[in-house]
Amino acid sequence: MHIAVLMLALMTIATNASAQAQPTAKPIKLVVLGDSLSAGLGLPAQDAFPQKLQKALQAKGIAVDMTNAGVSGDTTSGGRDRLDWSVPDGTEGVIVELGANDALRGIDPDLARTALTDIIQRLKARKIPVMLCGMLAPPNYGADYAARFNSIYPELAKKFDVPLYPFFLDGVAADAKLNQPDGIHPTAAGVDIIVGNIMPTVEAFIGTIAGQRS
């Protein structure tokens, strides 16, 4: 009888030691640094892009702690100016979604390029991985402006070796059924499409971060 109790005790100790040796992975801390498109302008908080992205990732068993650092009306320069307090210490990855307001206002593409360059470089200096979401200029500023603006994202992604999702509003832009009455901001259904389309890029980004943890 005593031997059986001893064996049970030893098995319990071994099981506990094994559980302690394999702790549950902590959620990866991500920040979405963006404008109204990610802030969720016109939508309930739970329908904003970061919240829906987190839910979709969790449904696939990927634990993340997602912070919505979207500010409506922000340009690339605005995002740069608030970078330090929008991305706190301990952040493990940043998804940058900025540039739509630059394009809508016809801001010089060189200024947007410089601001995005600064954001990427400053985050890299802090050893925080970056994923870039591309934006396309509206056609009303002409082909020259569009060519200068649209080239920013692929060129920066290549220069700094960061992952790029080419067009944040892919599958949603210009579709009246997927946009709010202003024709600019996606509906909840539109956000669902953005999340579905961007998921493979985000999953690969998170995989890289998780690999760097070990």
GUPA-893265 format. One record per residue (C-alpha): residue in three letters; residue number from 1; x, y, z. Coordinates in pm, 1 decimal. Example, Ala and Ser with C-alpha at 12.3 -4.5 7.8 and 13.67 -1.06 7.14 Angstrom:
REM GUPA-893265
ALA; 1; 1230.0; -450.0; 780.0
SER; 2; 1367.0; -106.0; 714.0
***
This chain:
REM GUPA-893265
MET; 1; 0.0; 0.0; 0.0
HIS; 2; 281.1; 237.8; 91.9
ILE; 3; 459.5; 156.0; -233.3
ALA; 4; 146.7; 245.9; -434.1
VAL; 5; 116.9; 580.6; -253.4
LEU; 6; 485.2; 652.1; -314.2
MET; 7; 453.0; 569.7; -685.0
LEU; 8; 150.3; 797.9; -713.9
ALA; 9; 338.3; 1079.3; -542.7
LEU; 10; 637.1; 1037.7; -775.2
MET; 11; 410.3; 1038.8; -1081.0
THR; 12; 241.2; 1358.8; -958.8
ILE; 13; 577.1; 1529.4; -909.2
ALA; 14; 692.1; 1424.0; -1257.0
THR; 15; 369.2; 1548.7; -1415.7
ASN; 16; 396.1; 1885.3; -1241.1
ALA; 17; 759.6; 1922.4; -1344.9
SER; 18; 665.9; 1847.1; -1705.3
ALA; 19; 386.4; 2106.4; -1697.1
GLN; 20; 625.2; 2366.2; -1557.0
ALA; 21; 881.4; 2286.8; -1824.8
GLN; 22; 625.2; 2357.0; -2097.6
PRO; 23; 452.6; 2682.8; -2003.7
THR; 24; 167.8; 2816.6; -2212.7
ALA; 25; 303.5; 3064.6; -2467.9
LYS; 26; 228.0; 3422.7; -2377.9
PRO; 27; 21.6; 3617.6; -2633.1
ILE; 28; 230.3; 3813.0; -2882.5
LYS; 29; 190.0; 4185.5; -2823.2
LEU; 30; 101.6; 4365.4; -3146.8
VAL; 31; 18.0; 4728.8; -3216.7
VAL; 32; -174.6; 4847.9; -3522.3
LEU; 33; -42.0; 5198.5; -3590.5
GLY; 34; -296.0; 5350.9; -3823.2
ASP; 35; -559.2; 5605.6; -3918.7
SER; 36; -939.5; 5590.5; -3930.1
LEU; 37; -933.2; 5279.2; -4151.2
SER; 38; -793.3; 5074.8; -3864.2
ALA; 39; -933.3; 5290.3; -3582.8
GLY; 40; -1281.0; 5178.9; -3691.1
LEU; 41; -1440.7; 5517.0; -3765.0
GLY; 42; -1818.7; 5481.3; -3776.7
LEU; 43; -1816.6; 5128.8; -3634.0
PRO; 44; -1870.3; 4974.4; -3289.4
ALA; 45; -1535.4; 4914.5; -3118.7
GLN; 46; -1559.7; 4537.0; -3161.8
ASP; 47; -1589.9; 4576.2; -3540.5
ALA; 48; -1265.4; 4771.5; -3584.7
PHE; 49; -988.1; 4603.5; -3781.3
PRO; 50; -751.9; 4522.5; -3488.4
GLN; 51; -1028.9; 4365.7; -3282.4
LYS; 52; -1157.8; 4154.9; -3572.1
LEU; 53; -805.0; 4053.3; -3667.0
GLN; 54; -732.5; 3942.7; -3310.4
LYS; 55; -1053.7; 3738.5; -3302.0
ALA; 56; -972.0; 3572.1; -3634.9
LEU; 57; -622.0; 3484.8; -3515.5
GLN; 58; -751.6; 3345.3; -3188.1
ALA; 59; -997.9; 3128.2; -3381.6
LYS; 60; -691.4; 2968.3; -3543.8
GLY; 61; -524.7; 2914.7; -3208.5
ILE; 62; -285.2; 3210.2; -3241.0
ALA; 63; -268.5; 3405.5; -2915.5
VAL; 64; -217.8; 3779.8; -2962.9
ASP; 65; -267.4; 4090.3; -2754.1
MET; 66; -368.8; 4349.5; -3013.5
THR; 67; -363.7; 4723.5; -2941.9
ASN; 68; -565.1; 4956.6; -3165.5
ALA; 69; -340.4; 5261.4; -3209.2
GLY; 70; -546.0; 5404.3; -3493.0
VAL; 71; -616.8; 5778.5; -3489.8
SER; 72; -874.6; 5916.9; -3731.0
GLY; 73; -733.0; 6180.6; -3962.4
ASP; 74; -373.1; 6082.7; -3901.9
THR; 75; -119.0; 6115.9; -4181.9
THR; 76; 211.5; 5931.6; -4201.4
SER; 77; 372.7; 6233.5; -4033.5
GLY; 78; 113.9; 6224.3; -3754.8
GLY; 79; 185.0; 5858.2; -3694.4
ARG; 80; 555.8; 5930.6; -3676.3
ASP; 81; 504.1; 6214.8; -3429.5
ARG; 82; 317.0; 5993.0; -3183.5
LEU; 83; 520.1; 5678.3; -3243.4
ASP; 84; 691.3; 5658.4; -2905.8
TRP; 85; 374.8; 5673.5; -2695.4
SER; 86; 164.3; 5472.0; -2939.3
VAL; 87; 411.0; 5183.2; -2934.6
PRO; 88; 500.6; 5108.7; -2570.7
ASP; 89; 796.6; 4908.3; -2449.0
GLY; 90; 725.5; 4536.0; -2466.4
THR; 91; 557.2; 4558.8; -2807.4
GLU; 92; 667.1; 4261.3; -3019.1
GLY; 93; 542.5; 4373.4; -3358.8
VAL; 94; 380.3; 4672.6; -3532.0
ILE; 95; 141.4; 4667.2; -3826.5
VAL; 96; 170.6; 5008.9; -3993.8
GLU; 97; -146.5; 5121.7; -4172.7
LEU; 98; -87.5; 5484.1; -4269.0
GLY; 99; -95.2; 5693.4; -4584.6
ALA; 100; -461.8; 5709.1; -4686.2
ASN; 101; -496.8; 6066.4; -4558.3
ASP; 102; -174.7; 6171.8; -4729.1
ALA; 103; -316.1; 6046.4; -5058.5
LEU; 104; -662.2; 6196.1; -5005.9
ARG; 105; -509.6; 6537.1; -4932.4
GLY; 106; -256.7; 6520.9; -5214.7
ILE; 107; 36.7; 6556.8; -4975.4
ASP; 108; 378.2; 6540.2; -5142.5
PRO; 109; 468.2; 6170.3; -5167.8
ASP; 110; 824.3; 6252.7; -5062.9
LEU; 111; 693.8; 6363.7; -4722.3
ALA; 112; 499.3; 6039.9; -4679.1
ARG; 113; 803.4; 5837.9; -4785.1
THR; 114; 1023.8; 6019.8; -4533.6
ALA; 115; 772.7; 5974.0; -4249.3
LEU; 116; 726.8; 5601.7; -4317.2
THR; 117; 1104.1; 5559.9; -4344.9
ASP; 118; 1145.4; 5724.8; -4004.3
ILE; 119; 877.5; 5499.7; -3850.1
ILE; 120; 1039.9; 5182.7; -3982.6
GLN; 121; 1390.8; 5288.4; -3883.0
ARG; 122; 1288.8; 5393.8; -3532.5
LEU; 123; 1103.7; 5067.9; -3470.9
LYS; 124; 1394.5; 4865.2; -3607.0
ALA; 125; 1627.1; 5055.7; -3372.9
ARG; 126; 1403.5; 4933.6; -3089.3
LYS; 127; 1423.4; 4581.1; -3234.9
ILE; 128; 1047.6; 4576.3; -3300.0
PRO; 129; 948.3; 4395.3; -3622.7
VAL; 130; 735.2; 4591.2; -3870.9
MET; 131; 470.9; 4487.5; -4121.6
LEU; 132; 372.5; 4750.3; -4378.0
CYS; 133; 23.1; 4790.5; -4522.8
GLY; 134; 25.3; 4958.1; -4861.6
MET; 135; -209.0; 5227.9; -4985.5
LEU; 136; -294.1; 5349.2; -5336.2
ALA; 137; -353.1; 5708.3; -5441.4
PRO; 138; -698.4; 5807.0; -5574.6
PRO; 139; -702.7; 5876.6; -5949.7
ASN; 140; -799.4; 6244.0; -5922.6
TYR; 141; -441.3; 6364.8; -5864.5
GLY; 142; -317.9; 6224.0; -6193.7
ALA; 143; -89.4; 5947.1; -6309.4
ASP; 144; 235.5; 6114.4; -6202.7
TYR; 145; 122.0; 6162.4; -5843.6
ALA; 146; -15.8; 5806.6; -5831.1
ALA; 147; 310.3; 5660.0; -5961.1
ARG; 148; 515.8; 5850.2; -5704.2
PHE; 149; 282.6; 5766.7; -5416.6
ASN; 150; 206.4; 5404.1; -5501.8
SER; 151; 575.1; 5314.3; -5529.8
ILE; 152; 648.2; 5415.9; -5169.4
TYR; 153; 532.8; 5094.8; -5002.7
PRO; 154; 692.7; 4825.6; -5221.6
GLU; 155; 1018.7; 5020.8; -5234.5
LEU; 156; 1037.0; 5068.1; -4856.4
ALA; 157; 942.9; 4704.5; -4793.5
LYS; 158; 1228.8; 4595.6; -5018.8
LYS; 159; 1477.7; 4849.1; -4880.9
PHE; 160; 1417.3; 4758.2; -4516.1
ASP; 161; 1326.0; 4391.9; -4571.6
VAL; 162; 987.4; 4414.4; -4400.3
PRO; 163; 672.4; 4221.3; -4499.7
LEU; 164; 421.5; 4410.0; -4713.6
TYR; 165; 49.7; 4368.1; -4766.2
PRO; 166; 25.2; 4562.7; -5094.5
PHE; 167; -314.0; 4736.0; -5059.3
PHE; 168; -497.7; 4752.7; -4727.9
LEU; 169; -840.3; 4807.2; -4891.1
ASP; 170; -802.1; 4531.8; -5149.7
GLY; 171; -1141.2; 4378.8; -5228.1
VAL; 172; -1325.6; 4659.2; -5048.6
ALA; 173; -1232.4; 4992.4; -5210.6
ALA; 174; -1496.5; 5135.4; -5445.1
ASP; 175; -1753.5; 4868.0; -5353.7
ALA; 176; -2056.5; 5058.6; -5225.1
LYS; 177; -2192.8; 4752.6; -5042.6
LEU; 178; -1875.4; 4722.6; -4835.1
ASN; 179; -1828.1; 5089.3; -4751.6
GLN; 180; -2007.4; 5335.8; -4529.7
PRO; 181; -2201.6; 5622.0; -4695.8
ASP; 182; -1882.7; 5832.1; -4722.8
GLY; 183; -1749.0; 5577.0; -4971.5
ILE; 184; -1414.3; 5566.2; -4787.5
HIS; 185; -1450.5; 5374.3; -4463.5
PRO; 186; -1538.4; 5004.2; -4470.1
THR; 187; -1847.9; 4861.1; -4306.6
ALA; 188; -1818.3; 4570.3; -4062.5
ALA; 189; -1858.8; 4336.4; -4360.4
GLY; 190; -1581.9; 4524.5; -4537.7
VAL; 191; -1353.0; 4483.9; -4238.0
ASP; 192; -1423.2; 4109.2; -4246.4
ILE; 193; -1298.1; 4096.6; -4605.3
ILE; 194; -984.8; 4297.3; -4519.2
VAL; 195; -911.8; 4060.8; -4230.0
GLY; 196; -963.9; 3752.9; -4445.7
ASN; 197; -736.8; 3884.0; -4720.4
ILE; 198; -457.2; 4003.3; -4491.7
MET; 199; -450.3; 3695.7; -4266.1
PRO; 200; -178.4; 3498.5; -4451.5
THR; 201; 58.6; 3795.7; -4437.4
VAL; 202; -15.4; 3855.1; -4068.5
GLU; 203; 24.2; 3486.5; -3983.9
ALA; 204; 365.4; 3479.5; -4152.3
PHE; 205; 462.0; 3798.7; -3965.4
ILE; 206; 359.0; 3648.6; -3631.2
GLY; 207; 542.6; 3327.9; -3716.2
THR; 208; 863.5; 3525.8; -3762.6
ILE; 209; 811.7; 3701.5; -3427.6
ALA; 210; 742.4; 3372.1; -3250.6
GLY; 211; 1057.2; 3226.6; -3402.7
GLN; 212; 1264.9; 3513.6; -3266.1
ARG; 213; 1131.8; 3447.8; -2915.9
SER; 214; 1300.5; 3109.7; -2892.9
***
